[in-house]
C-alpha cells in the first residue's frame, strides 16, 4: 500500500507514467467502471423523466432537482419548502403546486 502511494507520488512529482502491476486487472476495472457509469446515466435519465410527471416540473427544473439530491417524486413532495427554493430554477409557484400534492 505504501509502495503504491510512493509510486503515485513519484509519478506526480516527476510526471512519469505509473504502470499497473498487471495490465489485465487494469483492463477489468475499466470495463467495470464503464458499465457502471453507463447504468448510472440511464438511471439518472429515467429519474429525471419521472420528476417531470410532477405538476409544474419541466425538464430543466427536473434536472436541477435531481442534481440537488431529490432523486424521486416522493423526495420532492416530502421536501421542506426552503430546501426546494434553494434549488436554482425552482420558484415559489412551483413549490406551492408541489405542496398541494401532500
C-alpha positions in Angstrom: 0.0 0.0 0.0 2.8 2.4 0.9 4.7 1.4 -2.2 1.7 2.2 -4.4 1.4 5.6 -2.6 5.1 6.3 -3.1 5.0 5.3 -6.8 1.9 7.6 -7.4 3.6 10.4 -5.6 6.8 9.9 -7.6 4.7 9.9 -10.9 3.0 13.1 -9.9 6.2 14.9 -8.9 8.2 13.7 -11.9 5.3 13.5 -14.3 6.1 10.0 -15.3 3.7 7.3 -16.0 2.8 4.7 -13.4 2.3 1.2 -14.9 -0.1 -1.1 -13.2 1.2 -4.4 -11.7 -0.9 -6.4 -14.1 -2.5 -4.9 -17.2 -5.3 -7.4 -17.1 -6.6 -6.1 -13.7 -6.5 -2.5 -15.0 -8.5 -3.6 -18.1 -11.1 -5.3 -16.0 -11.5 -2.3 -13.8 -12.0 0.0 -16.8 -14.7 -2.3 -18.2 -16.5 -2.5 -14.9 -16.5 1.3 -14.4 -17.7 1.8 -17.9 -20.7 -0.4 -17.3 -21.4 1.3 -14.0 -21.3 4.8 -15.5 -23.5 3.8 -18.3 -26.0 2.3 -15.9 -25.9 5.4 -13.8 -26.5 7.6 -16.8 -29.5 5.6 -17.8 -30.9 5.6 -14.3 -30.5 9.3 -13.9 -32.3 10.0 -17.2 -35.2 7.8 -16.1 -35.3 9.5 -12.7 -35.3 12.9 -14.3 -38.1 11.9 -16.7 -40.1 10.6 -13.7 -39.7 14.0 -12.0 -41.2 15.7 -15.0 -44.5 13.9 -14.1 -44.9 16.3 -11.2 -47.2 19.3 -12.0 -45.2 22.3 -13.0 -41.9 20.5 -13.3 -40.3 20.7 -16.7 -37.1 19.2 -18.0 -34.8 22.0 -16.6 -36.3 22.1 -13.2 -36.4 18.2 -13.0 -32.7 18.1 -13.8 -32.0 20.8 -11.2 -34.0 18.9 -8.6 -32.2 15.7 -9.4 -28.8 17.3 -9.2 -29.8 18.9 -5.8 -30.4 15.4 -4.4 -34.1 14.9 -5.0 -34.0 11.6 -6.8 -37.7 10.6 -6.6 -41.0 12.3 -6.8 -41.7 11.2 -3.1 -38.5 13.0 -2.1 -39.6 16.2 -3.8 -43.1 16.1 -2.3 -41.8 15.4 1.2 -39.1 18.1 1.0 -39.2 21.2 3.0 -40.2 24.4 1.1 -36.9 26.1 2.0 -34.9 23.2 0.6 -36.9 23.3 -2.7 -36.5 27.0 -3.0 -32.7 26.6 -2.6 -32.7 24.8 -6.0 -32.0 27.0 -8.9 -34.9 27.1 -11.3 -37.5 26.3 -8.6 -39.7 29.2 -7.6 -42.5 29.8 -5.1 -45.2 29.0 -7.6 -43.7 25.6 -8.3 -43.3 24.9 -4.6 -47.0 25.8 -3.9 -48.0 23.4 -6.7 -45.9 20.6 -5.2 -47.2 21.2 -1.6 -50.8 20.7 -2.8 -49.8 17.1 -3.6 -49.2 16.2 0.1 
